[in-house]
Amino acid sequence: MALRRLAALLSLAVLLSAGLAAVSATSQNTGDTVIIWGRNKDEGSLREACDAGRYTTVIISFLSAFGYIPGTYKLDISGHQVSAVGPDIKYCQSKGKLILLAIGGQGGEYSLPSSQAAVDLHDHLWYSYLGGRRNGVYRPFGDANVNGIDFFIDQGAREHYNELAKMLYDHNKDYRATVGVMVTATTRCGYPDHRLDEALATGLFHRIHVKMFSDGRCPAWSRRQSFEKWAKTYPQSRVLIGVVASPDVDKDAYMPPEALNNLLQFINKQPNFGGVMVWDRFYDKKTGFTAHL
């Protein structure tokens, strides 16, 4: 019964999100608009982000520590009150927004050194943040379930993330006519991203966010070529372009809205173009970047 209720909720969220994306794609050629949330307390609540009316998906960032010490995990959402996030997740989902949890980030406190570490992380994600329930397991967001997991693996080795992806994706067999656990990845712009290539080779990722920032290897002349390479290599995934909302994040990578809109005219012709992922809610709130897409 619980699974059926959850499936119904997620089905509604996916359908409404698809509708919003269709409207956006028709009017502005941007597809889905995905925002990173949880990197600055001054960005406002998750509920406020969903009420902004500009995002179809919010990625909570980050589960930033796992793998080094068995049983040790850390959720870093920059001082936000964790107890408030669960009700906000359910509110956002009721408005048709998808809510993902990102694992990894720019810190160095995570890895998957073994197959057992992948199993342990899967269990932590499933029982603490997704649809699983187990007595005695603490759920930071209470009875709210995130819609999926984003692999934002910016440090460390590549091993065993493919195993984690398979275990998470396998839960979808328990849901009918909807996606129970969305599996997405945030990659570096240069193809391939060796930290994620084994995981992406599984073919199980619903979305790939190609971030054109933070590694100094995304000059303006290469962005279209890089995006098209990712899109053609993973035709089974929806591929989104990742950008920053302010030059204060990455001066060299920043594209003003007019420059991004110009690029979108070309890359949105890819059959699996998915939209735009923006870093992050704090800077978008300051600049109004996504309001101009």
NURO-887689 format. One record per atom (N, C-alpha, C, O): x, y, z. Coordinates in steps of 0.05 Angstrom, whole numbers, padded with zeros to 5 digits, always signed. Example, Ala and Ser with C-alpha at 12.3 -4.5 7.8 and 13.67 -1.06 7.14 Angstrom:
BEGIN
+00264-00114+00156 +00246-00090+00156 +00264-00066+00156 +00285-00066+00169 +00257-00045+00142 +00273-00021+00143 +00258+00001+00157 +00268+00023+00161 
***
This chain:
BEGIN
+00017-00024+00000 +00000+00000+00000 +00017+00025+00000 +00012+00044-00015 +00039+00025+00017 +00056+00048+00018 +00070+00053-00008 +00073+00076-00017 +00079+00031-00021 +00092+00034-00047 +00073+00045-00068 +00080+00061-00084 +00047+00036-00067 +00028+00046-00086 +00023+00076-00083 +00021+00091-00102 +00021+00084-00057 +00017+00113-00052 +00041+00129-00062 +00038+00150-00074 +00065+00119-00056 +00089+00132-00065 +00091+00134-00095 +00098+00154-00106 +00084+00111-00108 +00085+00111-00137 +00066+00131-00149 +00072+00145-00169 +00042+00133-00137 +00022+00153-00147 +00033+00181-00144 +00030+00198-00162 +00046+00187-00122 +00057+00214-00117 +00079+00220-00137 +00079+00241-00149 +00097+00201-00141 +00119+00205-00159 +00109+00207-00188 +00120+00223-00204 +00089+00191-00195 +00078+00193-00222 +00067+00221-00227 +00071+00232-00248 +00052+00232-00207 +00042+00259-00210 +00064+00279-00213 +00063+00297-00230 +00086+00276-00197 +00108+00294-00198 +00121+00293-00225 +00128+00314-00237 +00126+00269-00236 +00139+00266-00262 +00122+00278-00284 +00132+00292-00301 +00095+00272-00283 +00078+00283-00304 +00077+00313-00304 +00078+00326-00325 +00074+00325-00280 +00073+00354-00278 +00099+00366-00286 +00099+00387-00299 +00121+00353-00278 +00148+00364-00286 +00151+00363-00316 +00161+00382-00328 +00141+00341-00329 +00143+00339-00358 +00127+00361-00371 +00135+00373-00391 +00103+00367-00359 +00087+00389-00370 +00100+00416-00368 +00099+00431-00387 +00112+00421-00345 +00126+00446-00342 +00149+00448-00361 +00154+00469-00373 +00164+00426-00365 +00186+00426-00384 +00177+00431-00412 +00190+00446-00427 +00154+00420-00419 +00143+00424-00446 +00137+00453-00451 +00142+00464-00472 +00124+00466-00431 +00118+00494-00434 +00143+00511-00436 +00145+00528-00453 +00163+00504-00419 +00188+00519-00420 +00202+00515-00447 +00212+00534-00458 +00202+00489-00456 +00216+00484-00481 +00203+00498-00504 +00217+00507-00523 +00176+00501-00504 +00162+00514-00525 +00168+00544-00525 +00172+00556-00546 +00168+00556-00501 +00170+00585-00500 +00198+00596-00499 +00204+00617-00509 +00216+00581-00487 +00243+00591-00482 +00265+00571-00492 +00288+00578-00490 +00257+00548-00501 +00277+00528-00510 +00297+00520-00489 +00320+00516-00495 +00288+00518-00464 +00307+00511-00443 +00302+00483-00431 +00318+00474-00416 +00280+00470-00438 +00275+00444-00426 +00270+00446-00396 +00259+00466-00387 +00279+00426-00381 +00278+00428-00352 +00297+00449-00342 +00319+00453-00353 +00291+00461-00320 +00309+00479-00305 +00314+00467-00278 +00296+00465-00261 +00340+00459-00274 +00348+00445-00249 +00365+00464-00233 +00383+00476-00244 +00360+00466-00207 +00375+00484-00190 +00388+00468-00167 +00376+00449-00156 +00413+00475-00161 +00427+00464-00138 +00419+00480-00113 +00420+00505-00113 +00411+00466-00092 +00402+00479-00067 +00417+00466-00044 +00421+00442-00044 +00424+00482-00024 +00437+00472+00000 +00465+00481+00004 +00479+00470+00021 +00474+00500-00012 +00502+00509-00010 +00506+00535+00005 +00528+00544+00009 +00484+00548+00013 +00486+00573+00028 +00461+00578+00043 +00439+00578+00032 +00463+00582+00069 +00439+00586+00086 +00423+00610+00077 +00398+00610+00081 +00436+00630+00065 +00422+00654+00057 +00406+00651+00031 +00394+00670+00022 +00406+00627+00020 +00390+00623-00005 +00361+00620+00001 +00345+00621-00018 +00353+00617+00026 +00325+00612+00032 +00318+00583+00034 +00335+00566+00028 +00294+00577+00041 +00286+00549+00045 +00281+00535+00019 +00279+00547-00003 +00280+00508+00021 +00273+00492-00003 +00245+00500-00013 +00241+00501-00038 +00227+00504+00005 +00200+00512-00003 +00200+00538-00019 +00186+00540-00039 +00216+00557-00011 +00218+00582-00025 +00229+00578-00053 +00220+00591-00072 +00249+00560-00055 +00260+00554-00082 +00238+00543-00100 +00236+00551-00123 +00222+00525-00090 +00201+00513-00106 +00180+00534-00113 +00168+00532-00135 +00175+00553-00095 +00155+00573-00100 +00165+00595-00120 +00149+00612-00129 +00190+00595-00126 +00201+00615-00145 +00189+00612-00172 +00188+00631-00188 +00179+00588-00179 +00166+00583-00204 +00184+00581-00228 +00175+00581-00251 +00210+00577-00223 +00229+00576-00245 +00242+00549-00248 +00256+00545-00268 +00238+00531-00229 +00253+00505-00229 +00234+00482-00231 +00212+00482-00219 +00241+00462-00246 +00226+00437-00247 +00238+00416-00229 +00225+00397-00221 +00264+00419-00223 +00278+00399-00206 +00297+00415-00187 +00309+00434-00195 +00298+00406-00162 +00317+00417-00143 +00335+00394-00133 +00325+00372-00126 +00361+00399-00134 +00380+00379-00124 +00391+00389-00097 +00404+00409-00095 +00385+00373-00076 +00395+00379-00049 +00424+00370-00048 +00430+00347-00055 +00442+00388-00040 +00471+00382-00041 +00484+00389-00015 +00482+00412-00005 +00499+00371-00003 +00508+00344-00011 +00507+00324+00012 +00509+00332+00035 +00504+00299+00005 +00513+00278+00024 +00543+00276+00018 +00552+00263-00002 +00559+00289+00035 +00587+00295+00028 +00607+00276+00039 +00631+00278+00033 +00599+00258+00057 +00618+00239+00069 +00607+00211+00068 +00585+00207+00079 +00622+00193+00057 +00614+00164+00057 +00638+00148+00048 +00656+00158+00034 +00639+00123+00057 +00658+00104+00046 +00684+00101+00061 +00695+00079+00063 +00695+00123+00073 +00720+00121+00087 +00718+00105+00113 +00734+00087+00118 +00699+00112+00128 +00694+00098+00154 +00667+00085+00152 +00647+00098+00150 +00666+00058+00154 +00641+00044+00152 +00620+00055+00171 +00625+00058+00195 +00597+00060+00160 +00575+00070+00177 +00575+00100+00183 +00558+00110+00197 +00595+00114+00171 +00597+00143+00176 +00588+00158+00151 +00600+00155+00130 +00568+00176+00155 +00558+00192+00133 +00553+00220+00143 +00548+00224+00166 +00555+00239+00124 +00551+00267+00132 +00534+00281+00111 +00540+00281+00088 +00512+00293+00121 +00495+00310+00104 +00503+00339+00109 +00500+00349+00131 +00513+00352+00088 +00521+00380+00091 +00503+00398+00074 +00506+00398+00049 +00485+00412+00087 +00467+00430+00072 +00470+00459+00084 +00451+00474+00086 +00495+00465+00092 +00503+00492+00098 +00487+00506+00119 +00480+00530+00116 +00480+00492+00140 +00467+00505+00163 +00437+00507+00161 +00424+00517+00179 +00425+00497+00140 +00396+00496+00139 +00385+00477+00160 +00398+00458+00168 +00362+00483+00171 +00349+00467+00191 +00339+00441+00178 +00320+00442+00162 +00352+00419+00184 +00346+00394+00171 +00317+00385+00175 +00304+00374+00157 +00307+00390+00199 +00280+00381+00205 +00258+00395+00188 +00236+00384+00185 +00265+00418+00177 +00246+00432+00160 +00246+00422+00131 +00228+00428+00116 +00267+00407+00124 +00270+00399+00096 +00249+00379+00087 +00238+00380+00065 +00243+00360+00105 +00224+00339+00098 +00197+00350+00090 +00187+00343+00068 +00184+00367+00107 +00159+00379+00098 +00161+00395+00072 +00142+00395+00056 +00184+00408+00068 +00188+00423+00044 +00190+00405+00020 +00180+00411-00002 +00202+00382+00023 +00204+00362+00001 +00176+00354-00008 +00169+00354-00032 +00159+00347+00012 +00132+00339+00005 +00116+00362-00008 +00100+00357-00026 +00120+00386+00002 +00107+00409-00010 +00115+00412-00039 +00099+00416-00057 +00141+00411-00044 +00152+00415-00071 +00141+00393-00090 +00133+00399-00112 +00141+00368-00080 +00130+00346-00097 +00101+00350-00103 +00092+00343-00124 +00086+00361-00084 +00057+00366-00089 +00053+00387-00110 +00032+00389-00122 +00074+00403-00115 +00073+00424-00136 +00085+00414-00162 +00089+00429-00181 +00091+00388-00164 +00102+00376-00188 +00132+00378-00191 +00142+00373-00213 +00146+00386-00170 +00175+00388-00172 +00188+00361-00165 +00178+00346-00147 +00210+00355-00178 +00226+00331-00170 +00248+00340-00152 +00261+00361-00156 +00253+00325-00131 +00274+00331-00111 +00294+00308-00111 +00287+00286-00105 +00319+00315-00117 +00340+00295-00117 +00360+00301-00094 +00361+00324-00084 +00375+00281-00086 +00396+00285-00066 +00423+00279-00080 +00426+00257-00091 +00441+00298-00079 +00467+00294-00091 +00487+00281-00071 +00487+00289-00048 +00502+00262-00081 +00524+00250-00065 +00550+00259-00077 +00554+00260-00101 +00569+00266-00059 +00595+00274-00068 +00601+00303-00063 +00599+00313-00041 +00607+00318-00085 +00613+00346-00082 +00643+00351-00084 +00658+00334-00092 +00651+00376-00077 +00679+00384-00080 +00697+00376-00057 +00721+00380-00059 +00685+00366-00035 +00701+00358-00013 +00716+00332-00018 +00711+00319-00038 +00733+00324+00001 +00748+00300-00003 +00742+00278+00017 +00759+00262+00024 +00717+00278+00027 +00710+00259+00049 +00695+00235+00039 +00682+00222+00055 +00697+00228+00014 +00681+00206+00004 +00697+00189-00015 +00715+00198-00028 +00689+00163-00016 +00699+00144-00036 +00683+00119-00034 +00668+00116-00015 +00686+00101-00053 +00675+00074-00051 +00698+00054-00055 +00702+00045-00078 +00712+00048-00034 +00736+00031-00036 +00731+00002-00042 +00749-00013-00049 +00705-00007-00040 +00700-00035-00044 +00671-00039-00052 +00654-00021-00050 +00664-00064-00061 +00637-00070-00067 +00619-00068-00042 +00596-00060-00043 +00631-00076-00019 +00615-00074+00006 +00609-00045+00013 +00587-00038+00023 +00628-00027+00007 +00622+00002+00012 +00599+00012-00006 +00584+00028+00003 +00597+00001-00030 +00575+00009-00048 +00549-00002-00037 +00529+00012-00037 +00549-00027-00027 +00525-00038-00014 +00517-00021+00010 +00493-00015+00014 +00536-00014+00026 +00530+00002+00050 +00519+00029+00043 +00500+00038+00056 +00530+00042+00023 +00519+00068+00015 +00491+00065+00003 +00474+00081+00009 +00487+00045-00013 +00460+00040-00023 +00440+00037-00001 +00419+00049-00001 +00447+00020+00019 +00429+00016+00042 +00423+00042+00056 +00401+00047+00064 +00444+00058+00060 +00440+00084+00074 +00421+00102+00058 +00403+00114+00069 +00425+00103+00032 +00408+00120+00015 +00379+00110+00014 +00360+00125+00016 +00377+00084+00012 +00350+00072+00009 +00334+00075+00034 +00310+00082+00034 +00346+00069+00057 +00331+00069+00082 +00330+00097+00095 +00312+00102+00111 +00349+00114+00089 +00350+00140+00102 +00337+00163+00086 +00328+00183+00097 +00336+00160+00059 +00327+00182+00042 +00307+00174+00021 +00291+00191+00012 +00306+00149+00013 +00289+00139-00008 +00265+00124+00004 +00256+00130+00026 +00255+00104-00011 +00230+00092-00003 +00231+00069+00017 +00211+00059+00026 +00255+00062+00025 +00258+00040+00044 +00252+00048+00073 +00255+00071+00080 +00244+00029+00088 +00239+00033+00117 +00252+00010+00133 +00248-00013+00126 +00266+00017+00154 +00279-00003+00171 +00279+00008+00199 +00288+00030+00204 +00270-00008+00218 +00269+00000+00246 +00297+00009+00255 +00317-00004+00250 +00298+00031+00269 +00322+00041+00281 +00339+00058+00262 +00360+00068+00271 +00331+00061+00237 +00347+00077+00218 +00337+00106+00219 +00313+00111+00214 +00355+00124+00224 +00348+00153+00226 +00343+00163+00198 +00359+00159+00179 +00321+00178+00194 +00314+00190+00169 +00316+00221+00173 +00298+00232+00185 +00337+00234+00163 +00339+00263+00167 +00315+00279+00158 +00309+00299+00170 +00302+00270+00136 +00279+00284+00126 +00253+00272+00134 +00232+00276+00121 +00253+00256+00154 +00229+00243+00164 +00217+00224+00144 +00231+00208+00132 +00190+00225+00140 +00177+00206+00122 +00177+00216+00093 +00164+00203+00077 +00190+00238+00087 +00192+00248+00060 +00213+00231+00045 +00234+00224+00056 +00207+00224+00020 +00226+00210+00003 +00236+00228-00020 +00219+00240-00033 +00262+00230-00024 +00271+00244-00047 +00265+00227-00072 +00261+00202-00070 +00264+00239-00095 +00257+00225-00120 +00280+00209-00132 +00276+00193-00150 +00304+00215-00123 +00327+00201-00135 +00353+00211-00124 +00354+00229-00107 +00375+00201-00136 +00402+00206-00127 +00418+00217-00151 +00418+00205-00172 +00432+00239-00146 +00451+00250-00166 +00479+00243-00158 +00488+00248-00136 +00494+00231-00177 +00522+00224-00173 +00539+00249-00180 +00545+00253-00204 +00547+00265-00161 +00563+00289-00165 +00591+00282-00155 +00600+00292-00134 +00604+00265-00170 +00630+00253-00160 +00653+00270-00172 +00661+00266-00195 +00663+00288-00156 +00684+00307-00165 +00711+00300-00154 +00731+00314-00160 +00713+00280-00137 +00739+00273-00125 +00741+00242-00124 +00721+00228-00126 +00766+00233-00122 +00770+00204-00116 +00769+00187-00141 +00770+00196-00164 +00768+00160-00135 +00769+00140-00156 +00742+00134-00168 +00721+00142-00157 +00742+00119-00190 +00717+00112-00204 +00704+00087-00195 +00680+00082-00200 +00718+00069-00181 +00709+00042-00176 +00683+00042-00159 +00679+00058-00141 +00666+00023-00167 +00642+00014-00152 +00618+00033-00154 +00597+00026-00143 +00621+00056-00167 +00597+00072-00171 +00578+00059-00191 +00553+00063-00190 +00588+00043-00209 +00571+00027-00227 +00554+00008-00211 +00530+00004-00218 +00565-00004-00191 +00550-00023-00174 +00528-00008-00158 +00506-00018-00156 +00535+00015-00148 +00515+00031-00134 +00492+00039-00152 +00469+00037-00145 +00498+00047-00177 +00478+00055-00196 +00459+00032-00201 +00434+00035-00202 +00470+00008-00205 +00453-00015-00211 +00434-00022-00187 +00411-00028-00192 +00445-00020-00163 +00428-00026-00140 +00405-00006-00137 +00383-00013-00130 +00411+00020-00141 +00391+00040-00139 +00370+00037-00161 +00346+00038-00156 +00379+00033-00185 +00361+00031-00208 +00343+00006-00205 +00320+00007-00214 +00353-00015-00193 +00338-00040-00191 +00312-00036-00175 +00293-00052-00179 +00310-00016-00158 +00286-00011-00143 +00262-00003-00162 +00239-00005-00154 +00268+00006-00186 +00247+00015-00203 +00228-00008-00212 +00206-00003-00221 +00237-00032-00209 +00220-00055-00216 +00196-00056-00197 +00176-00070-00203 +00198-00043-00174 +00176-00043-00154 +00155-00022-00160 +00135-00021-00145 +00159-00005-00180 +00141+00016-00186 +00129+00012-00213 +00143+00004-00232 +00104+00018-00216 +00090+00014-00242 +00085+00041-00255 +00075+00060-00242 +00091+00043-00281 +00084+00067-00297 +00097+00092-00287 +00087+00114-00292 +00119+00090-00272 +00132+00114-00262 +00161+00107-00255 +00168+00083-00254 +00177+00127-00249 +00204+00123-00240 +00204+00125-00209 +00198+00146-00198 +00212+00103-00196 +00212+00103-00167 +00238+00116-00156 +00237+00131-00137 +00260+00110-00169 +00286+00121-00161 +00300+00132-00186 +00310+00116-00202 +00301+00158-00188 +00315+00170-00210 +00345+00169-00205 +00354+00175-00183 +00360+00162-00225 +00389+00160-00222 +00401+00180-00242 +00397+00177-00266 +00415+00200-00232 +00426+00221-00249 +00456+00225-00242 +00465+00215-00222 +00470+00239-00260 +00498+00245-00255 +00505+00273-00263 +00493+00284-00282 +00523+00285-00248 +00534+00311-00255 +00563+00307-00262 +00579+00300-00245 +00570+00312-00288 +00597+00306-00298 +00612+00331-00304 +00601+00353-00306 +00638+00327-00307 +00655+00349-00318 +00649+00352-00348 +00638+00333-00361 +00655+00375-00359 +00648+00381-00387 +00664+00364-00407 +00653+00355-00427 +00690+00359-00401 +00706+00344-00420 +00699+00315-00420 +00697+00302-00399 +00694+00304-00445 +00687+00276-00447 +00712+00260-00452 +00730+00268-00468 +00716+00236-00439 +00698+00226-00418 +00706+00237-00390 +00728+00247-00387 +00688+00234-00371 +00694+00240-00343 +00702+00213-00331 +00684+00196-00325 +00727+00209-00326 +00737+00183-00318 +00727+00174-00290 +00728+00150-00284 +00718+00193-00274 +00707+00185-00248 +00679+00173-00250 +00670+00158-00232 +00666+00178-00273 +00639+00168-00276 +00635+00150-00300 +00612+00140-00304 +00655+00146-00316 +00651+00131-00341 +00642+00103-00337 +00625+00093-00352 +00651+00089-00316 +00642+00062-00311 +00613+00061-00302 +00598+00044-00310 +00606+00080-00286 +00577+00082-00278 +00559+00088-00301 +00539+00075-00305 +00567+00108-00317 +00550+00116-00340 +00548+00094-00361 +00529+00092-00376 +00569+00076-00362 +00568+00054-00381 +00546+00034-00375 +00540+00017-00392 +00534+00035-00352 +00512+00017-00345 +00487+00024-00362 +00470+00007-00366 +00486+00049-00372 +00463+00057-00388 +00438+00062-00371 +00416+00062-00382 +00441+00065-00345 +00418+00067-00327 +00411+00095-00318 +00392+00099-00303 +00426+00115-00327 +00422+00142-00317 +00400+00156-00333 +00401+00158-00357 +00381+00167-00318 +00359+00181-00330 +00368+00208-00341 +00359+00216-00363 +00386+00221-00327 +00395+00247-00335 +00426+00249-00330 +00437+00236-00313 +00438+00265-00347 +00466+00273-00344 +00468+00303-00345 +00461+00315-00365 +00479+00315-00324 +00483+00344-00323 +00512+00350-00329 +00530+00342-00313 +00518+00362-00352 +00546+00367-00360 +00553+00395-00351 +00544+00415-00363 +00569+00397-00330 +00575+00423-00319 +00598+00437-00334 +00621+00426-00336 +00592+00460-00344 +00612+00476-00359 +00626+00496-00341 +00630+00519-00348 +00634+00486-00318 +00647+00504-00298 +00663+00489-00279 +00661+00464-00277 +00680+00503-00264 +00695+00493-00241 +00719+00475-00247 +00732+00465-00228 +00726+00471-00272 +00750+00455-00276 +00769+00468-00296 +00790+00456-00303 +00763+00491-00306 +00781+00506-00324 +00785+00494-00351 +00803+00502-00366 +00769+00474-00358 +00772+00461-00384 +00748+00464-00403 +00743+00448-00420 +00734+00486-00399 +00710+00490-00415 +00710+00518-00428 +00693+00534-00423 +00730+00523-00446 +00730+00549-00459 +00705+00552-00476 +00693+00533-00485 +00698+00577-00481 +00672+00583-00495 +00670+00568-00522 +00649+00559-00529 +00693+00567-00536 +00692+00555-00563 +00686+00525-00563 +00677+00514-00583 +00690+00512-00540 +00687+00483-00539 +00660+00474-00527 +00655+00450-00528 +00644+00491-00517 +00620+00483-00502 +00600+00468-00519 +00590+00448-00511 +00594+00478-00542 +00575+00465-00560 +00585+00437-00567 +00571+00417-00566 +00610+00436-00576 +00622+00410-00584 +00622+00390-00561 +00616+00367-00565 +00629+00400-00537 +00630+00382-00513 +00602+00371-00507 +00598+00348-00503 +00582+00389-00507 +00555+00381-00501 +00545+00360-00521 +00534+00340-00513 +00549+00365-00546 +00540+00347-00567 +00553+00320-00565 +00541+00300-00572 +00578+00319-00557 +00592+00294-00553 +00578+00278-00531 +00573+00254-00534 +00572+00290-00509 +00558+00277-00487 +00530+00267-00496 +00523+00244-00491 +00516+00284-00510 +00489+00277-00518 +00489+00253-00538 +00472+00235-00536 +00508+00252-00556 +00509+00231-00575 +00520+00205-00563 +00513+00183-00572 +00537+00207-00543 +00548+00183-00530 +00527+00169-00513 +00528+00145-00510 +00509+00184-00500 +00489+00173-00482 +00461+00179-00492 +00447+00194-00478 +00453+00168-00514 +00426+00175-00525 +00403+00165-00508 +00381+00175-00511 +00408+00146-00490 +00387+00136-00472 +00382+00155-00449 +00362+00151-00434 +00399+00175-00444 +00396+00194-00422 +00388+00221-00433 +00396+00229-00455 +00373+00236-00417 +00368+00264-00422 +00393+00279-00413 +00401+00276-00390 +00404+00296-00430 +00429+00310-00424 +00424+00340-00421 +00412+00352-00438 +00433+00351-00398 +00429+00379-00392 +00455+00393-00390 +00476+00382-00384 +00455+00419-00397 +00479+00435-00395 +00480+00449-00368 +00460+00461-00359 +00503+00447-00354 +00506+00458-00328 +00521+00485-00329 +00543+00486-00340 +00509+00505-00317 +00521+00532-00318 +00520+00545-00290 +00507+00535-00272 +00534+00568-00287 +00533+00583-00262 +00515+00607-00266 +00513+00618-00287 +00503+00615-00243 +00484+00638-00244 +00498+00665-00240 +00485+00686-00242 +00524+00665-00235 +00538+00690-00230 +00567+00687-00236 +00578+00665-00232 +00580+00708-00245 +00609+00707-00249 +00624+00704-00223 +00648+00697-00223 +00611+00710-00201 +00624+00706-00175 +00630+00677-00169 +00647+00671-00152 +00616+00659-00182 +00621+00630-00178 +00646+00622-00194 +00664+00609-00184 +00646+00629-00220 +00668+00622-00238 +00668+00642-00260 +00652+00640-00279 +00685+00662-00258 +00685+00684-00277 +00690+00675-00305 +00676+00685-00324 +00708+00656-00310 +00714+00647-00337 +00692+00631-00349 +00688+00631-00373 +00677+00616-00332 +00657+00598-00343 +00630+00612-00346 +00612+00601-00359 +00626+00635-00333 +00600+00648-00333 +00591+00655-00361 +00606+00667-00376 +00566+00648-00367 +00553+00656-00392 +00529+00674-00385 +00511+00664-00372 +00529+00699-00394 +00505+00715-00389 +00481+00701-00402 +00484+00685-00421 +00456+00706-00392 +00433+00693-00404 +00431+00695-00434 +00423+00676-00447 +00438+00718-00445 +00436+00720-00474 +00455+00702-00488 +00449+00691-00510 +00479+00698-00477 +00499+00679-00489 +00489+00651-00487 +00492+00635-00505 +00478+00644-00463 +00467+00617-00460 +00444+00612-00479 +00442+00590-00491 +00426+00631-00481 +00403+00628-00499 +00412+00624-00528 +00400+00608-00543 +00434+00637-00535 +00445+00634-00562 +00455+00605-00566 +00451+00593-00587 +00469+00595-00546 +00480+00567-00547 +00457+00547-00548 +00458+00527-00562 +00436+00553-00532 +00413+00534-00531 +00400+00530-00558 +00388+00509-00564 +00401+00551-00575 +00388+00549-00602 +00400+00526-00618 +00387+00515-00636 +00425+00519-00611 +00439+00497-00626 +00437+00471-00611 +00430+00450-00623 +00443+00471-00585 +00444+00445-00571 +00417+00433-00566 +00415+00409-00562 +00396+00450-00565 +00369+00438-00560 +00358+00423-00584 +00336+00413-00582 +00373+00423-00605 +00365+00406-00628 +00373+00377-00624 +00364+00360-00639 +00390+00372-00604 +00396+00344-00598 +00371+00330-00589 +00356+00341-00572 +00365+00306-00599 +00339+00293-00591 +00337+00287-00562 +00314+00284-00552 +00359+00284-00547 +00358+00279-00519 +00366+00303-00502 +00373+00300-00479 +00365+00327-00514 +00370+00351-00498 +00350+00352-00475 +00325+00349-00479 +00360+00357-00451 +00342+00356-00427 +00337+00383-00414 +00316+00386-00401 +00355+00402-00418 +00350+00428-00405 +00375+00440-00393 +00397+00436-00404 +00372+00455-00372 +00394+00471-00360 +00395+00465-00330 +00375+00465-00316 +00419+00459-00320 +00424+00456-00292 +00440+00481-00283 +00460+00488-00295 +00432+00494-00261 +00443+00519-00253 +00455+00517-00224 +00442+00507-00206 +00480+00526-00222 +00493+00528-00196 +00492+00558-00188 +00504+00574-00203 +00479+00565-00167 +00462+00550-00150 +00439+00569-00141 +00437+00591-00152 +00422+00560-00123 +00399+00576-00115 +00407+00603-00103 +00395+00623-00108 +00429+00603-00087 +00437+00628-00074 +00444+00650-00095 +00434+00672-00093 +00460+00642-00115 +00467+00662-00135 +00445+00668-00155 +00442+00690-00164 +00428+00648-00160 +00405+00653-00178 +00385+00672-00164 +00373+00689-00178 +00382+00670-00138 +00365+00688-00123 +00376+00716-00124 +00360+00735-00126 +00402+00720-00124 +00415+00746-00125 +00413+00759-00153 +00408+00783-00155 +00417+00743-00173 +00420+00754-00200 +00395+00751-00217 +00392+00766-00237 +00377+00733-00210 +00353+00728-00227 +00361+00715-00253 +00346+00719-00273 +00382+00700-00254 +00393+00689-00279 +00372+00672-00293 +00367+00677-00317 +00359+00653-00279 +00340+00635-00293 +00315+00649-00303 +00301+00639-00320 +00309+00673-00291 +00286+00687-00300 +00289+00698-00329 +00269+00706-00341 +00314+00698-00339 +00319+00709-00366 +00323+00687-00386 +00330+00693-00409 +00318+00662-00379 +00321+00640-00398 +00294+00634-00412 +00293+00616-00429 
***
